[in-house]
Amino acid sequence: MKIIAKNHDYYDCGMAAGQDKTIIYRRFEEVYRGNHKEPIHPDFDFMRTGVRNRNTTTPKNVEFDIESFTIAFCGKLYPGIRVVKNPAELKPESKFFYDNESYMECMKEHGIAFKKPSKWHMRYISDFADLAREKTSEDFFKRTGDDTHLLFFAEKKIPVAVWYREPDEDWRNSQYVMRTNCELKLFNFQKVFDPWTAYQEISMFVGGCMVGDEAAMARVDDEHMMKKKGFDHPYSFRKEPTKKR
């Protein structure tokens, strides 16, 4: 697969091992910004996490921001959580999580407490945040999508997309951002796929699932291809028999 892009992503090194130049991924980023009234384009509503970003302080007065996001990669959804330590610093420490076990281990390590659910406040959970769709962080990480999403992104010709919310003190001013064909290294996606596997996954998606009508029209059956290449001669490469004298 050949990648045409302005920026470099972590899996681009896969091209060094050899390229099938008939498969081309034009990785040009597009951005859609929403607001609290319309946080995402209706066609992509299934990517919304349903999670409100939150800020918390540990007993040792260490501040943390907890932010949720969703990555669509080759037709499959990968819910993620970004934990930012001391976000007010010039270079805050960020960690990305794509599974519940490592996320909860980090939370317990820093002694972060969560609200416990009650029958009067069922929207609150004991181990993540204020959710609209899931009851626990374990449920959150299970939202991997289905075959309809694979067909959706194949038809849209979008191998990579990310939805997230940019935090703001006033939730009404928060920016909801949808990026397509963006850099996955910004979300530490190498924790999910190493560079070589990510490159192969995108190559198969672009070269297989994203094949559209134009590519179908360009296909030539074996018989016509033989004629085009000059192999329609009845004797192929063999010498024609000579006429009897």
Secondary structure, DSSP 8 states (H G I E B T S, - for coil): -EEEESS--TTGGGGGG---TTSEEEE--EEEEE-SSS-S-GGGGGG---B--EEEE-TT--EEEEEEEEEEETTEEEEEEEEEESTTSSS-EEEEESSHHHHHHHHHHTT------BTTBTTB-SSS-BBSS-SSHHHHHT----HHHHHHHHHHT-SEEEEEEE--SSGGG-EEEEEES--GGGGTGGGTS-HHHHHHHHHHIIIIIT--HHHHHH---HHHHHHHTT--STTTTS-------
